[in-house]
Structures are given as C-alpha cells and as structure tokens.
C-alpha cells in the first residue's frame, strides 16, 4: 500500500491550511485510478471555536470528546484514466475543487462549524450506545 504524497499546501484566509494529496494508483496496464485528497487539519482550541461565544467548560468537553484536532477531508476520484492524461486529470480535479469551494473553506467559521458537526455526531453516537445498553438489560 502506497502513501498519498502531498502535492500542494494552500494557506487559507481563516488561518487554516488546505493540503492536497495525490493518492493515484495504476489499475491495469496504462490505466490509472486518479485519487486526489483535499485535507484540512483543524485544531480544537479557543481561537477556532470563538471563545467569546462559548464557555471554557464547553470547549473542554468538546476537546475531551474529539481530541486535539479534527480532520476535514474530501476525496475526488476518476477511474480508468490513460497514463498520458493522468497528470492533467489530477491537476484539473483539485483545481476545480478549489475554484468551487475556496470561499466555503475560507469562511471564518469553517473550522468551528466542522468541529461542532463532529461533536454533534459524536454525542448522537454516544446516545445510541446508551440506549442500546438499556435495551440489553
């Protein structure tokens, strides 16, 4: 198994960094599966969570549940690409993604919103586990 290689890093206006990885693989002869990954590591801290709008206790609760960071990731794939076209297809994939999504990724509340969505999913999962345990008794 090969590891994706970073092909670009873009500093966003909200202080986060968008990293672009190429995880393409040869699938048969001169045919490739082009796989591009856009990834943003979002630290869970007072700055990202907008400490003025959230009590320290709530930030600590989120930090304890999710850890030090959450990772936003978006994967783009194109299958059965000719080897002669693979570099151009890969470049087009991530440039199109950036063009379409840059304003969303750079929004001042992007990091905060992603953390809160992950925390909400975490708490819902925990609620389901508790309910399941109650039904097992």
N, CA, C and O atoms as a MOPAC input file, in Angstrom:
PM7 MOZYME 1SCF
protein

 N      0.84700 1    -1.18300 1     0.00000 1
 C      0.00000 1     0.00000 1     0.00000 1
 C      0.88900 1     1.24200 1     0.00000 1
 O      1.77200 1     1.38500 1     0.84600 1
 N      0.65100 1     2.12500 1    -0.94500 1
 C      1.44400 1     3.34900 1    -1.01900 1
 C      0.78800 1     4.45700 1    -0.21000 1
 O     -0.41600 1     4.44600 1     0.04400 1
 N      1.60700 1     5.39500 1     0.17700 1
 C      1.09100 1     6.53100 1     0.93600 1
 C      0.87700 1     7.70200 1    -0.01400 1
 O      1.68500 1     7.94300 1    -0.91100 1
 N     -0.22500 1     8.42800 1     0.19400 1
 C     -0.51100 1     9.59500 1    -0.63700 1
 C      0.60800 1    10.61100 1    -0.47200 1
 O      1.12600 1    10.80800 1     0.62800 1
 N      0.97800 1    11.25700 1    -1.58100 1
 C      2.04100 1    12.26500 1    -1.49100 1
 C      1.42500 1    13.65800 1    -1.61100 1
 O      0.54600 1    13.90900 1    -2.43500 1
 N      1.91700 1    14.54600 1    -0.76100 1
 C      1.40100 1    15.91300 1    -0.77900 1
 C      1.90100 1    16.61500 1    -2.03000 1
 O      3.09000 1    16.58200 1    -2.34600 1
 N      0.96800 1    17.25300 1    -2.74000 1
 C      1.34600 1    17.96100 1    -3.96300 1
 C      1.17900 1    19.46600 1    -3.85000 1
 O      1.69700 1    20.21100 1    -4.68100 1
 N      0.45900 1    19.92200 1    -2.82600 1
 C      0.31600 1    21.36000 1    -2.63600 1
 C     -0.19100 1    21.64200 1    -1.22800 1
 O     -0.80700 1    20.78900 1    -0.58900 1
 N      0.08000 1    22.84600 1    -0.76400 1
 C     -0.44200 1    23.33300 1     0.51900 1
 C     -0.82000 1    24.79000 1     0.31100 1
 O     -0.03300 1    25.58100 1    -0.21100 1
 N     -2.03100 1    25.13500 1     0.72400 1
 C     -2.54800 1    26.47900 1     0.49500 1
 C     -2.98600 1    27.06600 1     1.83300 1
 O     -3.80700 1    26.48300 1     2.54100 1
 N     -2.43600 1    28.21100 1     2.16400 1
 C     -2.83300 1    28.91000 1     3.39300 1
 C     -4.14500 1    29.63000 1     3.11500 1
 O     -4.22700 1    30.46300 1     2.21200 1
 N     -5.17200 1    29.30400 1     3.89800 1
 C     -6.49100 1    29.89900 1     3.71100 1
 C     -6.60900 1    31.18800 1     4.53300 1
 O     -5.87600 1    31.38300 1     5.50300 1
 N     -7.51800 1    32.04500 1     4.14300 1
 C     -7.69400 1    33.34500 1     4.81300 1
 C     -8.13300 1    33.21500 1     6.26900 1
 O     -7.93400 1    34.14000 1     7.05700 1
 N     -8.72700 1    32.08000 1     6.63800 1
 C     -9.16700 1    31.88000 1     8.01500 1
 C     -8.06100 1    31.31200 1     8.91300 1
 O     -8.30700 1    30.98700 1    10.07400 1
 N     -6.84800 1    31.19300 1     8.37300 1
 C     -5.70100 1    30.71600 1     9.15200 1
 C     -5.45400 1    29.22200 1     9.04800 1
 O     -4.42500 1    28.73900 1     9.52200 1
 N     -6.36500 1    28.48200 1     8.44400 1
 C     -6.18700 1    27.04200 1     8.28200 1
 C     -5.38600 1    26.75700 1     7.01300 1
 O     -5.25300 1    27.61500 1     6.14100 1
 N     -4.86000 1    25.54700 1     6.92800 1
 C     -4.08100 1    25.17400 1     5.74700 1
 C     -4.75400 1    24.01300 1     5.03400 1
 O     -5.05900 1    22.98700 1     5.64200 1
 N     -4.97900 1    24.18700 1     3.74100 1
 C     -5.53100 1    23.14400 1     2.88900 1
 C     -4.36700 1    22.39500 1     2.25900 1
 O     -3.55600 1    22.98400 1     1.54400 1
 N     -4.28700 1    21.10700 1     2.52200 1
 C     -3.24500 1    20.27200 1     1.91900 1
 C     -3.88700 1    19.39900 1     0.84900 1
 O     -4.96400 1    18.83700 1     1.04900 1
 N     -3.20800 1    19.29400 1    -0.28900 1
 C     -3.69400 1    18.48700 1    -1.40400 1
 C     -2.74900 1    17.30200 1    -1.56500 1
 O     -1.53200 1    17.46700 1    -1.65000 1
 N     -3.33500 1    16.09400 1    -1.60700 1
 C     -2.55100 1    14.86600 1    -1.73600 1
 C     -2.96100 1    14.11400 1    -2.99600 1
 O     -4.12600 1    14.11700 1    -3.39300 1
 N     -1.98000 1    13.47300 1    -3.61200 1
 C     -2.23000 1    12.60000 1    -4.75800 1
 C     -2.08900 1    11.16200 1    -4.27800 1
 O     -1.01800 1    10.75000 1    -3.83400 1
 N     -3.17000 1    10.40600 1    -4.37000 1
 C     -3.17500 1     9.00200 1    -3.95600 1
 C     -3.54100 1     8.10600 1    -5.13900 1
 O     -4.20500 1     7.08200 1    -4.97800 1
 N     -3.09800 1     8.51100 1    -6.32900 1
 C     -3.42200 1     7.78000 1    -7.55600 1
 C     -2.69100 1     6.44500 1    -7.61200 1
 O     -1.60500 1     6.28500 1    -7.05500 1
 N     -3.32200 1     5.48400 1    -8.30400 1
 C     -2.75200 1     4.14300 1    -8.41800 1
 C     -2.97200 1     3.59000 1    -9.81700 1
 O     -4.00800 1     3.82000 1   -10.44100 1
 N     -1.96700 1     2.85000 1   -10.29800 1
 C     -2.11500 1     2.14500 1   -11.57300 1
 C     -3.06800 1     0.97800 1   -11.32300 1
 O     -2.91100 1     0.24500 1   -10.34700 1
 N     -4.05900 1     0.80400 1   -12.20700 1
 C     -5.01000 1    -0.28300 1   -12.00800 1
 C     -4.86500 1    -1.39600 1   -13.03800 1
 O     -5.12200 1    -2.55900 1   -12.72800 1
 N     -4.45500 1    -1.05600 1   -14.25800 1
 C     -4.26400 1    -2.08200 1   -15.29000 1
 C     -3.51000 1    -1.47900 1   -16.46700 1
 O     -3.95800 1    -0.50500 1   -17.07200 1
 N     -2.37900 1    -2.06000 1   -16.77900 1
 C     -1.60600 1    -1.57700 1   -17.93000 1
 C     -1.30300 1    -0.09900 1   -17.82000 1
 O     -0.61700 1     0.33900 1   -16.89600 1
 N     -1.82500 1     0.67800 1   -18.77800 1
 C     -1.58600 1     2.12800 1   -18.76300 1
 C     -2.78700 1     2.89800 1   -18.21000 1
 O     -2.93800 1     4.09300 1   -18.46600 1
 N     -3.63100 1     2.21400 1   -17.45800 1
 C     -4.83600 1     2.84900 1   -16.88300 1
 C     -4.64900 1     3.10900 1   -15.39500 1
 O     -4.06600 1     2.30200 1   -14.67000 1
 N     -5.16200 1     4.26200 1   -14.95800 1
 C     -4.96600 1     4.71600 1   -13.58100 1
 C     -6.28000 1     5.06800 1   -12.90400 1
 O     -7.24500 1     5.48700 1   -13.54500 1
 N     -6.28700 1     4.88800 1   -11.60900 1
 C     -7.32400 1     5.44900 1   -10.75200 1
 C     -6.71200 1     6.72500 1   -10.19600 1
 O     -5.77200 1     6.67200 1    -9.40300 1
 N     -7.23500 1     7.85900 1   -10.60300 1
 C     -6.74000 1     9.14200 1   -10.11500 1
 C     -7.49600 1     9.46500 1    -8.83600 1
 O     -8.72600 1     9.52900 1    -8.84200 1
 N     -6.77400 1     9.66900 1    -7.74300 1
 C     -7.38500 1     9.95900 1    -6.45000 1
 C     -6.67700 1    11.15700 1    -5.83200 1
 O     -5.47900 1    11.11500 1    -5.55100 1
 N     -7.43500 1    12.21400 1    -5.62900 1
 C     -6.91500 1    13.44400 1    -5.02900 1
 C     -7.64600 1    13.66600 1    -3.71100 1
 O     -8.86500 1    13.51300 1    -3.63200 1
 N     -6.90100 1    14.02100 1    -2.69500 1
 C     -7.47400 1    14.24700 1    -1.36300 1
 C     -7.20200 1    15.68900 1    -0.94300 1
 O     -6.05900 1    16.14700 1    -0.95400 1
 N     -8.25700 1    16.38800 1    -0.57600 1
 C     -8.13300 1    17.73500 1    -0.00100 1
 C     -8.33300 1    17.56200 1     1.50400 1
 O     -9.34500 1    17.01200 1     1.93900 1
 N     -7.37000 1    18.03000 1     2.29600 1
 C     -7.41600 1    17.79400 1     3.74300 1
 C     -7.07300 1    19.07100 1     4.50600 1
 O     -6.13700 1    19.79300 1     4.16200 1
 N     -7.86000 1    19.32800 1     5.55300 1
 C     -7.58900 1    20.44200 1     6.45700 1
 C     -7.59000 1    19.89100 1     7.87700 1
 O     -8.57800 1    19.31000 1     8.32600 1
 N     -6.48300 1    20.07400 1     8.57700 1
 C     -6.40100 1    19.69800 1     9.98300 1
 C     -6.87400 1    20.90800 1    10.78400 1
 O     -6.32700 1    22.00400 1    10.65800 1
 N     -7.89600 1    20.69300 1    11.60700 1
 C     -8.49800 1    21.79100 1    12.36600 1
 C     -8.22400 1    21.56400 1    13.85400 1
 O     -8.77000 1    20.63600 1    14.45300 1
 N     -7.38000 1    22.40800 1    14.45000 1
 C     -7.10900 1    22.24300 1    15.88000 1
 C     -8.32400 1    22.65000 1    16.70600 1
 O     -9.02500 1    23.60500 1    16.37300 1
 N     -8.55900 1    21.92200 1    17.77300 1
 C     -9.66600 1    22.26800 1    18.66200 1
 C     -9.09400 1    23.18300 1    19.73600 1
 O     -8.43700 1    22.73500 1    20.67500 1
 N     -9.36000 1    24.47400 1    19.57200 1
 C     -8.84900 1    25.46100 1    20.52800 1
 C     -9.80800 1    26.64700 1    20.61800 1
 O    -10.78300 1    26.74100 1    19.87300 1
 N     -9.50800 1    27.53700 1    21.54000 1
 C    -10.38500 1    28.69400 1    21.78700 1
 C    -10.48500 1    29.60700 1    20.57600 1
 O    -11.54700 1    30.17300 1    20.31600 1
 N     -9.41100 1    29.75700 1    19.84100 1
 C     -9.42800 1    30.63400 1    18.67400 1
 C    -10.39700 1    30.12000 1    17.62100 1
 O    -11.24400 1    30.86700 1    17.13000 1
 N    -10.27200 1    28.84600 1    17.27400 1
 C    -11.14100 1    28.26200 1    16.24400 1
 C    -12.59700 1    28.23400 1    16.71300 1
 O    -13.50800 1    28.52500 1    15.93800 1
 N    -12.81100 1    27.88500 1    17.97600 1
 C    -14.17100 1    27.76400 1    18.48400 1
 C    -14.79900 1    29.09300 1    18.87900 1
 O    -15.94000 1    29.12300 1    19.33800 1
 N    -14.07300 1    30.19000 1    18.70700 1
 C    -14.58000 1    31.51700 1    19.04300 1
 C    -14.95300 1    31.56300 1    20.52300 1
 O    -16.12800 1    31.52700 1    20.89000 1
 N    -13.92100 1    31.64400 1    21.35800 1
 C    -14.07700 1    31.54900 1    22.81500 1
 C    -15.07400 1    32.56200 1    23.38700 1
 O    -15.67100 1    32.30600 1    24.43300 1
 N    -15.26200 1    33.69300 1    22.72800 1
 C    -16.20800 1    34.68800 1    23.22700 1
 C    -17.64100 1    34.15400 1    23.21300 1
 O    -18.46300 1    34.53600 1    24.04600 1
 N    -17.92700 1    33.27700 1    22.27000 1
 C    -19.28700 1    32.77500 1    22.11900 1
 C    -19.50500 1    31.43200 1    22.81500 1
 O    -20.60900 1    30.88800 1    22.78100 1
 N    -18.45900 1    30.89600 1    23.44600 1
 C    -18.56400 1    29.56900 1    24.02600 1
 C    -17.80400 1    29.49800 1    25.34700 1
 O    -16.64000 1    29.89600 1    25.40500 1
 N    -18.42500 1    29.00700 1    26.39000 1
 C    -17.73800 1    28.90800 1    27.68500 1
 C    -16.58300 1    27.90500 1    27.64700 1
 O    -16.61300 1    26.93500 1    26.88900 1
 N    -15.56000 1    28.15500 1    28.48200 1
 C    -14.39400 1    27.27300 1    28.55300 1
 C    -14.78000 1    25.83100 1    28.84100 1
 O    -14.17500 1    24.90400 1    28.30400 1
 N    -15.77400 1    25.64000 1    29.67700 1
 C    -16.20600 1    24.29000 1    30.04700 1
 C    -16.70400 1    23.51100 1    28.82300 1
 O    -16.43500 1    22.31800 1    28.68900 1
 N    -17.42600 1    24.19300 1    27.94100 1
 C    -17.93200 1    23.54000 1    26.73200 1
 C    -16.78100 1    23.21000 1    25.78100 1
 O    -16.77300 1    22.14900 1    25.15600 1
 N    -15.81500 1    24.11600 1    25.67400 1
 C    -14.64100 1    23.85500 1    24.83700 1
 C    -13.89200 1    22.63700 1    25.36600 1
 O    -13.45800 1    21.78300 1    24.59100 1
 N    -13.74200 1    22.56000 1    26.67900 1
 C    -13.05300 1    21.42300 1    27.29500 1
 C    -13.81400 1    20.12100 1    27.03800 1
 O    -13.19700 1    19.08700 1    26.78300 1
 N    -15.12400 1    20.16100 1    27.10200 1
 C    -15.94600 1    18.97900 1    26.84400 1
 C    -15.74900 1    18.49500 1    25.40600 1
 O    -15.60000 1    17.29800 1    25.16000 1
 N    -15.75100 1    19.42400 1    24.47200 1
 C    -15.54500 1    19.08000 1    23.06100 1
 C    -14.15100 1    18.50100 1    22.86700 1
 O    -13.97900 1    17.49400 1    22.18100 1
 N    -13.16100 1    19.13900 1    23.47300 1
 C    -11.77500 1    18.68100 1    23.37300 1
 C    -11.63500 1    17.26700 1    23.93100 1
 O    -10.96200 1    16.43000 1    23.32800 1
 N    -12.25900 1    16.99300 1    25.06600 1
 C    -12.18800 1    15.66500 1    25.67700 1
 C    -12.85700 1    14.60600 1    24.80400 1
 O    -12.40800 1    13.46100 1    24.76000 1
 N    -13.92000 1    14.98300 1    24.11700 1
 C    -14.65100 1    14.03400 1    23.27700 1
 C    -13.93000 1    13.74500 1    21.95600 1
 O    -13.87000 1    12.59800 1    21.51500 1
 N    -13.38600 1    14.78800 1    21.33300 1
 C    -12.84500 1    14.64300 1    19.97400 1
 C    -11.32600 1    14.59200 1    19.89000 1
 O    -10.77600 1    14.16500 1    18.87500 1
 N    -10.64000 1    15.02400 1    20.94700 1
 C     -9.18200 1    15.05800 1    20.90100 1
 C     -8.67600 1    16.44300 1    20.56900 1
 O     -9.40500 1    17.42600 1    20.70400 1
 N     -7.43400 1    16.52700 1    20.13700 1
 C     -6.77600 1    17.81000 1    19.89400 1
 C     -7.15500 1    18.44500 1    18.56800 1
 O     -6.99900 1    19.65200 1    18.38400 1
 N     -7.65600 1    17.62400 1    17.63400 1
 C     -7.95700 1    18.14800 1    16.29800 1
 C     -8.98700 1    17.27000 1    15.59900 1
 O     -9.20400 1    16.11600 1    15.97000 1
 N     -9.61000 1    17.84200 1    14.58800 1
 C    -10.45300 1    17.06600 1    13.68400 1
 C     -9.89900 1    17.28200 1    12.27800 1
 O     -9.25000 1    18.28800 1    11.99100 1
 N    -10.16700 1    16.32900 1    11.43100 1
 C     -9.66200 1    16.42300 1    10.05800 1
 C    -10.83900 1    16.47100 1     9.10400 1
 O    -11.68900 1    15.58100 1     9.08900 1
 N    -10.87000 1    17.53400 1     8.30500 1
 C    -11.84100 1    17.65900 1     7.22400 1
 C    -11.16600 1    17.08800 1     5.98500 1
 O    -10.03500 1    17.45200 1     5.66300 1
 N    -11.85800 1    16.19700 1     5.29700 1
 C    -11.25300 1    15.58200 1     4.12200 1
 C    -12.30200 1    15.41000 1     3.03400 1
 O    -13.44400 1    15.03200 1     3.29600 1
 N    -11.88700 1    15.69600 1     1.81500 1
 C    -12.74400 1    15.49800 1     0.65900 1
 C    -11.93300 1    14.74100 1    -0.38500 1
 O    -10.82100 1    15.14400 1    -0.72600 1
 N    -12.49400 1    13.63900 1    -0.89600 1
 C    -11.77600 1    12.80700 1    -1.86900 1
 C    -12.43000 1    12.91800 1    -3.23400 1
 O    -13.65300 1    12.88500 1    -3.37100 1
 N    -11.57500 1    13.05000 1    -4.23800 1
 C    -12.03700 1    13.13200 1    -5.62300 1
 C    -11.39600 1    11.99300 1    -6.39300 1
 O    -10.20400 1    11.73000 1    -6.23300 1
 N    -12.17900 1    11.30900 1    -7.23300 1
 C    -11.63700 1    10.16700 1    -7.97500 1
 C    -12.11000 1    10.17300 1    -9.41600 1
 O    -13.22700 1    10.59000 1    -9.72400 1
 N    -11.24300 1     9.70400 1   -10.28100 1
 C    -11.58000 1     9.43600 1   -11.67700 1
 C    -10.94400 1     8.09300 1   -12.00300 1
 O     -9.76100 1     7.87100 1   -11.74400 1
 N    -11.73700 1     7.21200 1   -12.57000 1
 C    -11.27700 1     5.85400 1   -12.81600 1
 C    -10.95400 1     5.63000 1   -14.28700 1
 O    -11.54600 1     6.24500 1   -15.17400 1
 N    -10.01400 1     4.74400 1   -14.51900 1
 C     -9.63600 1     4.26900 1   -15.85300 1
 C     -9.09700 1     5.38900 1   -16.74400 1
 O     -9.47100 1     5.50500 1   -17.91100 1
 N     -8.21600 1     6.20700 1   -16.17800 1
 C     -7.61800 1     7.33400 1   -16.89600 1
 C     -6.33900 1     6.86400 1   -17.58100 1
 O     -5.52100 1     6.17300 1   -16.97300 1
 N     -6.17000 1     7.23900 1   -18.84100 1
 C     -4.96500 1     6.91100 1   -19.59700 1
 C     -3.74700 1     7.53500 1   -18.92000 1
 O     -3.80400 1     8.66000 1   -18.42500 1
 N     -2.65600 1     6.79300 1   -18.90500 1
 C     -1.42000 1     7.26100 1   -18.25700 1
 C     -0.96600 1     8.61200 1   -18.82000 1
 O     -0.43700 1     9.44200 1   -18.08000 1
 N     -1.16700 1     8.83800 1   -20.11200 1
 C     -0.75900 1    10.09500 1   -20.73900 1
 C     -1.55900 1    11.28900 1   -20.21600 1
 O     -1.10200 1    12.42900 1   -20.29700 1
 N     -2.75300 1    11.02600 1   -19.68000 1
 C     -3.63500 1    12.09800 1   -19.21400 1
 C     -3.69100 1    12.23200 1   -17.70100 1
 O     -4.33500 1    13.14700 1   -17.18900 1
 N     -3.03100 1    11.33700 1   -16.97800 1
 C     -3.20300 1    11.27300 1   -15.52500 1
 C     -2.79500 1    12.54400 1   -14.80400 1
 O     -3.49800 1    12.97300 1   -13.88900 1
 N     -1.68300 1    13.16200 1   -15.18200 1
 C     -1.24300 1    14.37800 1   -14.50100 1
 C     -2.21200 1    15.53300 1   -14.74000 1
 O     -2.52500 1    16.29300 1   -13.82400 1
 N     -2.68300 1    15.65700 1   -15.98000 1
 C     -3.62700 1    16.73200 1   -16.30500 1
 C     -4.96100 1    16.51600 1   -15.59700 1
 O     -5.57100 1    17.47500 1   -15.12400 1
 N     -5.41700 1    15.27600 1   -15.51900 1
 C     -6.68400 1    14.97500 1   -14.83600 1
 C     -6.55600 1    15.26600 1   -13.34700 1
 O     -7.45900 1    15.84900 1   -12.74700 1
 N     -5.44200 1    14.86400 1   -12.74900 1
 C     -5.21900 1    15.11300 1   -11.32000 1
 C     -5.21300 1    16.61700 1   -11.03800 1
 O     -5.86200 1    17.07800 1   -10.09900 1
 N     -4.49100 1    17.36800 1   -11.84000 1
 C     -4.42000 1    18.82100 1   -11.67100 1
 C     -5.80200 1    19.45000 1   -11.82000 1
 O     -6.18900 1    20.31100 1   -11.03000 1
 N     -6.53600 1    19.01800 1   -12.82800 1
 C     -7.87900 1    19.54500 1   -13.05400 1
 C     -8.81500 1    19.23600 1   -11.89200 1
 O     -9.62600 1    20.08100 1   -11.51400 1
 N     -8.71500 1    18.03500 1   -11.31900 1
 C     -9.58400 1    17.65300 1   -10.19800 1
 C     -9.42500 1    18.61200 1    -9.02900 1
 O    -10.40700 1    19.15800 1    -8.52800 1
 N     -8.18100 1    18.81400 1    -8.59400 1
 C     -8.02700 1    19.63800 1    -7.39100 1
 C     -8.18800 1    21.11200 1    -7.67400 1
 O     -8.63800 1    21.85000 1    -6.79700 1
 N     -7.83800 1    21.57500 1    -8.86800 1
 C     -8.05200 1    22.98400 1    -9.17800 1
 C     -9.54900 1    23.30100 1    -9.30300 1
 O     -9.99200 1    24.37400 1    -8.89400 1
 N    -10.31600 1    22.38200 1    -9.86100 1
 C    -11.77000 1    22.57000 1    -9.94600 1
 C    -12.38500 1    22.57500 1    -8.55400 1
 O    -13.27700 1    23.37400 1    -8.26700 1
 N    -11.90900 1    21.68300 1    -7.69100 1
 C    -12.41100 1    21.63900 1    -6.31700 1
 C    -12.12700 1    22.95800 1    -5.59700 1
 O    -13.00000 1    23.51800 1    -4.93500 1
 N    -10.91000 1    23.43800 1    -5.73600 1
 C    -10.51900 1    24.68000 1    -5.07000 1
 C    -11.33500 1    25.86000 1    -5.60000 1
 O    -11.79400 1    26.70000 1    -4.82600 1
 N    -11.51000 1    25.91900 1    -6.90000 1
 C    -12.28400 1    27.01500 1    -7.50400 1
 C    -13.72500 1    27.01500 1    -7.00300 1
 O    -14.29400 1    28.07500 1    -6.74100 1
 N    -14.31000 1    25.83300 1    -6.87100 1
 C    -15.70700 1    25.71200 1    -6.44600 1
 C    -15.90400 1    25.88900 1    -4.94300 1
 O    -16.97700 1    26.30500 1    -4.50900 1
 N    -14.88400 1    25.57900 1    -4.14600 1
 C    -15.07600 1    25.50100 1    -2.70000 1
 C    -14.22000 1    26.43900 1    -1.86500 1
 O    -14.33400 1    26.43600 1    -0.63900 1
 N    -13.38500 1    27.22300 1    -2.47900 1
 C    -12.46400 1    28.05200 1    -1.70400 1
 C    -13.18300 1    28.99800 1    -0.74000 1
 O    -12.77100 1    29.12900 1     0.41200 1
 N    -14.23900 1    29.65100 1    -1.18900 1
 C    -14.92700 1    30.59500 1    -0.29900 1
 C    -15.54100 1    29.86500 1     0.89600 1
 O    -15.57100 1    30.40800 1     2.00100 1
 N    -16.02600 1    28.65100 1     0.68900 1
 C    -16.56100 1    27.83200 1     1.78700 1
 C    -15.44200 1    27.46600 1     2.76000 1
 O    -15.60800 1    27.60100 1     3.97300 1
 N    -14.31800 1    27.00900 1     2.24500 1
 C    -13.20100 1    26.58600 1     3.09100 1
 C    -12.56900 1    27.76000 1     3.84000 1
 O    -12.03200 1    27.58300 1     4.93300 1
 N    -12.63200 1    28.96300 1     3.25100 1
 C    -12.02000 1    30.13800 1     3.86800 1
 C    -12.96200 1    30.91000 1     4.79600 1
 O    -12.55100 1    31.88200 1     5.42900 1
 N    -14.19500 1    30.48800 1     4.87400 1
 C    -15.14900 1    31.20100 1     5.73400 1
 C    -14.60800 1    31.24800 1     7.16100 1
 O    -14.07000 1    30.25000 1     7.64100 1
 N    -14.73500 1    32.37400 1     7.84500 1
 C    -14.19100 1    32.49800 1     9.20500 1
 C    -14.71200 1    31.44300 1    10.18700 1
 O    -14.00900 1    31.08100 1    11.13000 1
 N    -15.92700 1    30.95000 1     9.97600 1
 C    -16.49600 1    29.94800 1    10.88500 1
 C    -16.36600 1    28.51400 1    10.37900 1
 O    -16.94900 1    27.60200 1    10.96500 1
 N    -15.61300 1    28.30000 1     9.30300 1
 C    -15.48300 1    26.95400 1     8.73800 1
 C    -14.98900 1    25.94900 1     9.77800 1
 O    -15.62900 1    24.91900 1     9.99000 1
 N    -13.87700 1    26.22900 1    10.41900 1
 C    -13.30000 1    25.30500 1    11.40100 1
 C    -14.25300 1    25.03400 1    12.54400 1
 O    -14.45500 1    23.88600 1    12.94100 1
 N    -14.83400 1    26.08800 1    13.06800 1
 C    -15.79400 1    25.97300 1    14.17900 1
 C    -16.97500 1    25.09700 1    13.78400 1
 O    -17.38100 1    24.21400 1    14.53900 1
 N    -17.52300 1    25.34300 1    12.60200 1
 C    -18.68400 1    24.58300 1    12.14600 1
 C    -18.36600 1    23.10100 1    11.97000 1
 O    -19.18300 1    22.25000 1    12.32200 1
 N    -17.19800 1    22.78500 1    11.43400 1
 C    -16.80500 1    21.38300 1    11.25100 1
 C    -16.65500 1    20.70700 1    12.61200 1
 O    -17.12500 1    19.58500 1    12.79900 1
 N    -16.00900 1    21.37700 1    13.55900 1
 C    -15.84100 1    20.81300 1    14.90400 1
 C    -17.20000 1    20.55800 1    15.55100 1
 O    -17.42500 1    19.49300 1    16.12600 1
 N    -18.09900 1    21.52300 1    15.45800 1
 C    -19.41300 1    21.36500 1    16.08200 1
 C    -20.23400 1    20.25400 1    15.42400 1
 O    -20.97100 1    19.54500 1    16.10900 1
 N    -20.11400 1    20.09500 1    14.10800 1
 C    -20.79800 1    18.98800 1    13.42200 1
 C    -20.25500 1    17.64500 1    13.90000 1
 O    -21.02000 1    16.71400 1    14.15300 1
 N    -18.93300 1    17.54700 1    14.02200 1
 C    -18.32700 1    16.29500 1    14.50100 1
 C    -18.73500 1    16.01400 1    15.94200 1
 O    -18.98800 1    14.86500 1    16.30700 1
 N    -18.80000 1    17.06100 1    16.76000 1
 C    -19.20100 1    16.87400 1    18.15100 1
 C    -20.66000 1    16.42500 1    18.23500 1
 O    -21.00300 1    15.56100 1    19.04200 1
 N    -21.50500 1    17.00800 1    17.40900 1
 C    -22.91500 1    16.60700 1    17.37400 1
 C    -23.03300 1    15.13900 1    16.96800 1
 O    -23.80400 1    14.39200 1    17.57000 1
 N    -22.28100 1    14.72400 1    15.95900 1
 C    -22.29700 1    13.31700 1    15.53600 1
 C    -21.79900 1    12.41000 1    16.66100 1
 O    -22.34100 1    11.32700 1    16.88300 1
 N    -20.77400 1    12.85900 1    17.35900 1
 C    -20.22800 1    12.09500 1    18.48700 1
 C    -21.28800 1    11.91900 1    19.57600 1
 O    -21.48800 1    10.81100 1    20.07300 1
 N    -21.96100 1    12.99600 1    19.94400 1
 C    -22.95100 1    12.90400 1    21.02600 1
 C    -24.14000 1    12.04000 1    20.61000 1
 O    -24.70700 1    11.33300 1    21.44300 1
 N    -24.52100 1    12.08700 1    19.34600 1
 C    -25.61400 1    11.23300 1    18.87200 1
 C    -25.20800 1     9.76600 1    18.93500 1
 O    -26.01100 1     8.91100 1    19.31000 1
 N    -23.97800 1     9.48000 1    18.57400 1
 C    -23.46900 1     8.11000 1    18.64700 1
 C    -23.46200 1     7.62200 1    20.08700 1
 O    -23.86300 1     6.49400 1    20.37500 1
 N    -23.00200 1     8.48300 1    20.98700 1
 C    -22.97000 1     8.11100 1    22.40200 1
 C    -24.37800 1     7.86300 1    22.93500 1
 O    -24.58400 1     6.95200 1    23.73700 1
 N    -25.33400 1     8.65500 1    22.50200 1
 C    -26.72900 1     8.46800 1    22.92100 1
 C    -27.25300 1     7.12300 1    22.43900 1
 O    -27.96200 1     6.42900 1    23.16700 1
 N    -26.90400 1     6.75800 1    21.21200 1
 C    -27.34600 1     5.47200 1    20.66100 1
 C    -26.74000 1     4.31200 1    21.44400 1
 O    -27.40900 1     3.30400 1    21.66900 1
 N    -25.50000 1     4.44000 1    21.85400 1
 C    -24.83900 1     3.39500 1    22.63200 1
 C    -25.53200 1     3.22000 1    23.98100 1
 O    -25.75900 1     2.09400 1    24.42100 1
 N    -25.86500 1     4.32100 1    24.63000 1
 C    -26.55300 1     4.26400 1    25.91900 1
 C    -27.91900 1     3.60700 1    25.76200 1
 O    -28.28700 1     2.75000 1    26.56600 1
 N    -28.66700 1     3.99500 1    24.74700 1
 C    -29.99700 1     3.41200 1    24.50300 1
 C    -29.87100 1     1.92300 1    24.22800 1
 O    -30.66000 1     1.12800 1    24.73900 1
 N    -28.88500 1     1.54000 1    23.42300 1
 C    -28.66300 1     0.12900 1    23.10200 1
 C    -28.35400 1    -0.66600 1    24.37500 1
 O    -28.86400 1    -1.77300 1    24.54800 1
 N    -27.53500 1    -0.11900 1    25.25500 1
 C    -27.20400 1    -0.80100 1    26.51100 1
 C    -28.42800 1    -0.94400 1    27.39300 1
 O    -28.59300 1    -1.96300 1    28.06400 1
 N    -29.28900 1     0.06200 1    27.40200 1
 C    -30.51600 1    -0.01100 1    28.18800 1
 C    -31.43400 1    -1.12300 1    27.69100 1
 O    -32.09100 1    -1.79800 1    28.48500 1
 N    -31.47500 1    -1.30700 1    26.38100 1
 C    -32.32900 1    -2.34100 1    25.80600 1
 C    -31.77200 1    -3.75000 1    26.02800 1
 O    -32.51200 1    -4.73200 1    25.98100 1
 N    -30.46200 1    -3.84000 1    26.27200 1
 C    -29.84600 1    -5.14200 1    26.50800 1
 C    -30.11100 1    -5.65000 1    27.91200 1
 O    -29.96300 1    -6.84400 1    28.17200 1
 N    -30.49600 1    -4.77500 1    28.81800 1
 C    -30.71700 1    -5.18000 1    30.21800 1
 C    -32.01100 1    -5.91300 1    30.40400 1
 O    -32.33700 1    -6.31600 1    31.52000 1

